[in-house]
Amino acid sequence: MHRFLTAFIYETSTEHKQEFSRQTLFWLIISLVFAVFYGILGLQKAFRGEYVVQDDAREYVFWMQRFINPELFPHDLIADYFKSITPLGFAAIYKMMASLGVTPLLLSKILPICLGLITSIYCFRLCLEIFPVPLAGFISTLLLNQSLWFKSDLVSATPKAFVYSLLLAFLYYLLRKSWLIICFIIVLEGLFYPPLILISLGILFMRSRGHYLWVLAILGLAFIVMLPYAIASVEFGPVVTASQAWKMPEFWPGGRHPFFDPNPWQFWFIGQHSGILPPLMPPLIWLGLLLPLVVKYSSRFPLINLIKTQIKILPQIIIVSLTLFFAAHTLLLKLFFPTRYTIHTLRIVMAIAAGIALTTVLDSFLRVYQQKPQILQLILTVTLAVILLFYPNFSGRFPTTDYRQSGEVSLYKFLLQQPQDILIATLADEADNIPTFAQRSILVGREYALPFHLGYYSQIRQRTSDLIDAQYSQDLVAAKKLIKKYQISFWLVENTAFQPEYLTKKTWLQSFQPAFKEALSSLKQDNTPALAKLTKHCSVLETEQFTVLKAECIVNYRQ
């Protein structure tokens, strides 16, 4: 084993290009094999049942079913909003595949493995541009793939899933000064994930010496491609300001999108939307922090002398990311959440740095072992190799996919038989799945209650407060008013919905005051909501967990 590794490490430093090409191809193929393997593990979870969908994908998959049936979700506030904030290129991919018979739900499951392969190719090639050792390219690509499958960004098949392939391609062609291709990638970034343009432009400015005309052309191109996205979101504006967000419980712990936190460590470092540090796994990726030390003590790690001046791009990426991170904090929500500018870039930088550092360390171990065989070097080499290759197997949460499976088959089949213009009212978490699996509109749902654009969220907030009032009022008049106001067709009630514990577990509903507080107080006083008395009289479908009430029956009921 040590001879095999030694050969591939040392031969990369020879001048035999043909031999180098064979080694490069070998390690690239191995990299792609692992990428496919991890993708297959994800596919196994994606197809473990009939009704399975990735958590974040629900926000996009449901409305894009219009590409197959344009009559779905007529006059649907939620569908229209998510359509408006969906990047054009991302929607175009789904629309094109729908025209070929591939449903949005199916595409969302198979797209991650395709993006994983593209990401792997560019990660491998980018690493070789910095450090021409194929083994380092393999290790970097492997660590990046493992890191991506420990998180749900790639598997979500949402716009953020395109970040890695686009950013890595941009960095690769930037190092090669392929300006026309860079222009094309900038367009793609604007069409798939607009915030990525800011990162790319920042890196471009730091490396723009002598190429000012190209930089100006790319800047103009970026402005043009961002314009449609900015205009589209105006319909549901304005965007929540920092002062408004500070007063909204939705942006505090327990809310729909927690951002602020009284704990400084949580807020600045590890907060989901505010922290600077991405939750990086596997553990070996943190060895990227050792790269500066390896470079400093190059006499002990001679292979590091192959490193190119292109290595400067790694600290440049970090500088740009941190600059945008603090800018996003300063201009809260105008540049989206701050973590968008560090979580993806730091993952890439750390993977490449770790790949280079590990390769040089392994080389050093093998050099010492060849000169004077010692069991310690062999044990360390084997240990690093085992951790590198098999750590995901020891983790109980790999791959992390956040696929959600529902067993409410009878509910979906019932709703699919109803007219396409029906509207369902419910506070149950199942509301998040109904638009995707039953292709019918809902009044509100946690997954779709994004508090960013007030033109949209003010309506969602009003709907949710009205629904809480109506469902827990002791007077049926509130329920009847809700039905008439929003033209409700069916009311989905969970069997435990009229117990205090039901409400206390739904922390996102606590943002809707005073409706939530009044409803919880009423339940704790053992008051029976008027709607609870109709669960048998107006039921049109009963499952183990839910009861579907016909809204017309509720309206016509006489107390």
ZAMARGU-4260 file (C-alpha; in steps of 0.2 Angstrom, whole numbers, plus 5000, padded with zeros to 4 digits):
<rodrens>
0) 5000/5000/5000 | 5014/5012/5005 | 5023/5009/4988 | 5007/5012/4978 | 5004/5029/4987
5) 5022/5034/4986 | 5022/5030/4967 | 5007/5041/4964 | 5014/5055/4975 | 5032/5056/4969
10) 5028/5053/4951 | 5018/5069/4950 | 5034/5078/4953 | 5043/5071/4937 | 5043/5078/4920
15) 5034/5064/4912 | 5018/5072/4906 | 5010/5056/4899 | 5013/5047/4916 | 5006/5062/4925
20) 4990/5062/4914 | 4987/5044/4918 | 4989/5048/4936 | 4977/5063/4935 | 4964/5052/4926
25) 4965/5038/4938 | 4963/5050/4953 | 4949/5060/4944 | 4940/5044/4941 | 4941/5038/4959
30) 4935/5055/4964 | 4920/5053/4953 | 4916/5036/4959 | 4915/5042/4977 | 4904/5057/4971
35) 4892/5044/4963 | 4893/5033/4978 | 4887/5047/4990 | 4874/5052/4977 | 4867/5034/4977
40) 4866/5034/4996 | 4855/5050/4994 | 4845/5042/4980 | 4841/5027/4992 | 4833/5039/5004
45) 4824/5049/4990 | 4815/5033/4984 | 4812/5024/5000 | 4793/5028/4998 | 4780/5035/4987
50) 4778/5052/4996 | 4796/5058/4999 | 4802/5075/4996 | 4817/5085/5002 | 4813/5098/5016
55) 4819/5114/5006 | 4814/5107/4989 | 4795/5109/4994 | 4796/5128/4992 | 4800/5126/4974
60) 4794/5109/4968 | 4776/5112/4972 | 4773/5128/4961 | 4783/5121/4947 | 4771/5107/4945
65) 4762/5121/4935 | 4774/5117/4921 | 4765/5100/4919 | 4748/5107/4923 | 4745/5126/4921
70) 4728/5125/4929 | 4736/5120/4946 | 4736/5133/4961 | 4725/5146/4953 | 4726/5163/4961
75) 4737/5155/4975 | 4746/5168/4985 | 4760/5156/4991 | 4763/5149/4973 | 4764/5166/4966
80) 4776/5172/4979 | 4788/5158/4977 | 4787/5159/4959 | 4793/5177/4960 | 4808/5174/4971
85) 4814/5159/4960 | 4829/5163/4950 | 4825/5162/4931 | 4838/5149/4926 | 4834/5137/4940
90) 4815/5138/4935 | 4820/5136/4916 | 4830/5119/4920 | 4814/5112/4929 | 4803/5119/4915
95) 4814/5111/4901 | 4814/5094/4910 | 4795/5095/4913 | 4793/5097/4894 | 4803/5080/4893
100) 4791/5071/4905 | 4802/5073/4920 | 4791/5079/4935 | 4799/5093/4946 | 4798/5081/4961
105) 4808/5068/4952 | 4821/5080/4945 | 4824/5087/4963 | 4829/5069/4968 | 4841/5065/4953
110) 4848/5083/4951 | 4860/5082/4966 | 4870/5068/4959 | 4873/5077/4943 | 4878/5093/4952
115) 4889/5082/4963 | 4899/5076/4948 | 4901/5093/4941 | 4907/5100/4957 | 4919/5085/4959
120) 4927/5089/4942 | 4930/5107/4945 | 4936/5105/4963 | 4949/5092/4957 | 4954/5103/4942
125) 4955/5119/4953 | 4966/5110/4966 | 4978/5104/4952 | 4979/5122/4946 | 4985/5127/4964
130) 4995/5111/4968 | 4999/5099/4954 | 4998/5083/4963 | 4983/5072/4958 | 4982/5064/4975
135) 4979/5081/4983 | 4965/5084/4970 | 4957/5067/4975 | 4958/5071/4994 | 4951/5088/4992
140) 4937/5082/4981 | 4933/5068/4993 | 4932/5080/5008 | 4921/5092/4999 | 4909/5079/4994
145) 4908/5072/5011 | 4906/5089/5018 | 4892/5092/5006 | 4883/5076/5010 | 4884/5080/5029
150) 4873/5095/5025 | 4857/5097/5014 | 4863/5111/5003 | 4867/5100/4988 | 4853/5087/4990
155) 4840/5101/4991 | 4841/5103/4972 | 4836/5121/4976 | 4846/5137/4969 | 4859/5135/4983
160) 4863/5117/4977 | 4871/5126/4961 | 4883/5136/4971 | 4897/5124/4972 | 4898/5119/4954
165) 4896/5137/4948 | 4909/5145/4960 | 4922/5131/4958 | 4920/5133/4939 | 4922/5152/4941
170) 4938/5150/4951 | 4945/5137/4939 | 4943/5148/4924 | 4948/5163/4933 | 4965/5155/4937
175) 4966/5150/4918 | 4961/5168/4913 | 4947/5161/4902 | 4938/5177/4901 | 4924/5173/4889
180) 4919/5157/4900 | 4920/5168/4915 | 4907/5180/4907 | 4896/5165/4904 | 4898/5159/4922
185) 4893/5176/4929 | 4877/5175/4918 | 4873/5158/4925 | 4876/5164/4943 | 4864/5178/4941
190) 4851/5165/4934 | 4853/5152/4947 | 4860/5160/4963 | 4861/5179/4962 | 4871/5182/4979
195) 4885/5172/4971 | 4888/5186/4959 | 4894/5197/4973 | 4907/5184/4979 | 4913/5181/4961
200) 4915/5200/4958 | 4924/5203/4974 | 4937/5189/4970 | 4938/5196/4952 | 4942/5214/4959
205) 4956/5207/4970 | 4964/5199/4955 | 4959/5212/4941 | 4977/5219/4939 | 4979/5222/4920
210) 4962/5216/4915 | 4951/5231/4919 | 4941/5231/4902 | 4936/5213/4906 | 4931/5217/4924
215) 4921/5232/4918 | 4912/5221/4905 | 4909/5208/4918 | 4902/5221/4930 | 4890/5227/4917
220) 4885/5209/4913 | 4882/5206/4931 | 4870/5221/4933 | 4860/5216/4918 | 4858/5198/4923
225) 4853/5204/4941 | 4840/5216/4935 | 4825/5204/4931 | 4828/5196/4948 | 4827/5212/4958
230) 4811/5218/4948 | 4802/5201/4950 | 4803/5202/4970 | 4796/5220/4970 | 4778/5213/4968
235) 4778/5207/4986 | 4790/5220/4993 | 4796/5230/5002 | 4810/5219/5010 | 4809/5219/5029
240) 4821/5232/5037 | 4834/5228/5051 | 4823/5239/5063 | 4808/5229/5058 | 4816/5212/5059
245) 4823/5217/5077 | 4805/5219/5083 | 4798/5203/5074 | 4798/5187/5084 | 4800/5177/5068
250) 4818/5182/5068 | 4822/5177/5086 | 4825/5159/5093 | 4809/5149/5091 | 4803/5159/5076
255) 4802/5154/5058 | 4819/5161/5053 | 4829/5164/5069 | 4843/5177/5066 | 4845/5187/5082
260) 4851/5179/5097 | 4856/5186/5115 | 4871/5174/5115 | 4885/5183/5106 | 4894/5167/5103
265) 4879/5159/5095 | 4875/5175/5085 | 4892/5179/5078 | 4900/5162/5076 | 4888/5147/5075
270) 4871/5155/5072 | 4862/5146/5057 | 4859/5163/5048 | 4871/5175/5057 | 4886/5165/5062
275) 4903/5166/5053 | 4908/5147/5055 | 4900/5134/5044 | 4896/5118/5053 | 4910/5108/5044
280) 4911/5089/5043 | 4920/5078/5042 | 4933/5082/5055 | 4948/5080/5043 | 4942/5095/5033
285) 4948/5106/5048 | 4966/5100/5044 | 4965/5114/5031 | 4970/5126/5045 | 4987/5117/5046
290) 4992/5122/5028 | 5000/5139/5033 | 5011/5129/5045 | 5015/5116/5032 | 5021/5130/5020
295) 5031/5138/5034 | 5040/5122/5038 | 5043/5117/5020 | 5060/5109/5024 | 5050/5095/5033
300) 5037/5094/5020 | 5047/5095/5003 | 5032/5091/4992 | 5024/5108/4997 | 5037/5116/4986
305) 5026/5111/4971 | 5013/5123/4977 | 5010/5137/4964 | 5007/5156/4967 | 4989/5152/4962
310) 4987/5147/4981 | 4984/5166/4984 | 4967/5164/4978 | 4962/5154/4994 | 4965/5169/5006
315) 4957/5181/4993 | 4941/5170/4994 | 4942/5172/5013 | 4944/5191/5013 | 4930/5193/5000
320) 4919/5182/5010 | 4922/5190/5027 | 4920/5207/5019 | 4903/5202/5012 | 4898/5194/5028
325) 4900/5210/5038 | 4892/5220/5025 | 4877/5209/5026 | 4876/5211/5044 | 4878/5230/5042
330) 4864/5230/5028 | 4854/5217/5036 | 4843/5207/5024 | 4847/5219/5010 | 4861/5207/5005
335) 4852/5192/5012 | 4858/5182/5027 | 4877/5185/5031 | 4880/5166/5032 | 4877/5165/5013
340) 4894/5173/5010 | 4904/5161/5021 | 4896/5144/5023 | 4899/5139/5004 | 4916/5148/5001
345) 4924/5142/5018 | 4919/5124/5014 | 4928/5125/4997 | 4943/5133/5004 | 4945/5121/5019
350) 4943/5106/5008 | 4956/5111/4996 | 4968/5117/5010 | 4965/5101/5019 | 4969/5091/5003
355) 4985/5099/5000 | 4990/5098/5019 | 4986/5080/5020 | 4995/5075/5004 | 5011/5084/5010
360) 5010/5076/5027 | 5007/5058/5020 | 5022/5061/5009 | 5033/5066/5023 | 5027/5050/5033
365) 5031/5039/5018 | 5048/5048/5015 | 5053/5044/5033 | 5047/5026/5032 | 5057/5023/5016
370) 5073/5029/5024 | 5070/5020/5040 | 5055/5010/5042 | 5046/5013/5058 | 5029/5007/5064
375) 5023/5024/5070 | 5024/5032/5052 | 5014/5017/5045 | 5001/5017/5059 | 4998/5036/5056
380) 4997/5034/5037 | 4985/5020/5039 | 4975/5029/5052 | 4973/5045/5041 | 4968/5034/5026
385) 4955/5025/5036 | 4947/5041/5043 | 4948/5049/5026 | 4939/5035/5017 | 4928/5028/5030
390) 4923/5041/5042 | 4905/5044/5034 | 4902/5025/5038 | 4905/5028/5056 | 4893/5042/5057
395) 4875/5039/5059 | 4869/5054/5050 | 4878/5052/5033 | 4871/5056/5021 | 4861/5070/5029
400) 4847/5073/5016 | 4832/5080/5026 | 4820/5070/5016 | 4803/5070/5023 | 4791/5055/5021
405) 4773/5056/5023 | 4761/5041/5025 | 4745/5051/5022 | 4741/5042/5006 | 4722/5042/5008
410) 4722/5061/5012 | 4732/5065/4996 | 4721/5053/4985 | 4706/5061/4992 | 4712/5079/4989
415) 4718/5074/4971 | 4700/5070/4967 | 4694/5087/4972 | 4693/5102/4960 | 4710/5110/4957
420) 4704/5127/4964 | 4700/5121/4982 | 4709/5129/4997 | 4713/5119/5013 | 4715/5127/5030
425) 4725/5119/5043 | 4738/5122/5057 | 4745/5105/5055 | 4763/5102/5049 | 4755/5091/5035
430) 4751/5108/5027 | 4769/5109/5021 | 4767/5092/5011 | 4750/5095/5003 | 4755/5107/4989
435) 4768/5094/4983 | 4759/5078/4985 | 4741/5083/4983 | 4744/5097/4971 | 4731/5108/4980
440) 4732/5125/4988 | 4734/5129/5007 | 4729/5144/5017 | 4745/5144/5027 | 4760/5133/5031
445) 4776/5134/5041 | 4787/5130/5027 | 4780/5144/5016 | 4779/5158/5030 | 4795/5167/5025
450) 4795/5184/5034 | 4806/5193/5021 | 4794/5203/5010 | 4781/5212/5019 | 4769/5213/5004
455) 4768/5194/5005 | 4771/5190/5024 | 4758/5203/5030 | 4745/5193/5021 | 4752/5176/5028
460) 4753/5184/5046 | 4735/5189/5044 | 4729/5172/5038 | 4738/5163/5051 | 4731/5174/5065
465) 4714/5172/5058 | 4715/5154/5057 | 4721/5152/5075 | 4707/5163/5081 | 4694/5153/5071
470) 4700/5135/5075 | 4701/5139/5094 | 4686/5151/5096 | 4671/5145/5107 | 4660/5153/5094
475) 4658/5145/5077 | 4655/5162/5070 | 4674/5165/5069 | 4676/5149/5058 | 4662/5154/5047
480) 4669/5171/5044 | 4686/5163/5040 | 4678/5151/5027 | 4669/5165/5018 | 4684/5178/5019
485) 4696/5166/5011 | 4684/5154/5002 | 4690/5139/5011 | 4685/5122/5004 | 4691/5110/5017
490) 4697/5111/5035 | 4711/5098/5040 | 4711/5095/5059 | 4724/5085/5068 | 4717/5073/5081
495) 4727/5081/5095 | 4724/5099/5089 | 4713/5104/5103 | 4725/5099/5117 | 4736/5113/5124
500) 4752/5103/5121 | 4748/5103/5102 | 4750/5122/5102 | 4765/5123/5113 | 4775/5111/5102
505) 4772/5123/5087 | 4785/5136/5092 | 4783/5145/5075 | 4765/5149/5079 | 4770/5159/5094
510) 4775/5173/5083 | 4757/5176/5080 | 4751/5186/5095 | 4739/5189/5103 | 4730/5175/5093
515) 4742/5161/5099 | 4741/5167/5118 | 4723/5168/5118 | 4720/5151/5110 | 4732/5142/5122
520) 4725/5151/5137 | 4707/5145/5132 | 4713/5127/5130 | 4722/5127/5147 | 4705/5132/5154
525) 4697/5117/5147 | 4686/5127/5135 | 4680/5117/5120 | 4682/5126/5103 | 4667/5126/5093
530) 4675/5118/5079 | 4680/5103/5089 | 4661/5099/5091 | 4659/5097/5072 | 4673/5085/5069
535) 4661/5070/5067 | 4646/5080/5060 | 4656/5088/5045 | 4669/5075/5043 | 4672/5069/5025
540) 4688/5059/5028 | 4696/5052/5043 | 4713/5045/5045 | 4723/5039/5059 | 4730/5056/5062
545) 4718/5068/5054 | 4700/5073/5050 | 4695/5082/5035 | 4680/5094/5038 | 4669/5101/5023
550) 4669/5120/5025 | 4651/5121/5017 | 4645/5110/5032 | 4653/5121/5044 | 4645/5137/5037
555) 4628/5129/5036 | 4628/5121/5054 | 4616/5129/5066 | 4620/5129/5084
</rodrens>
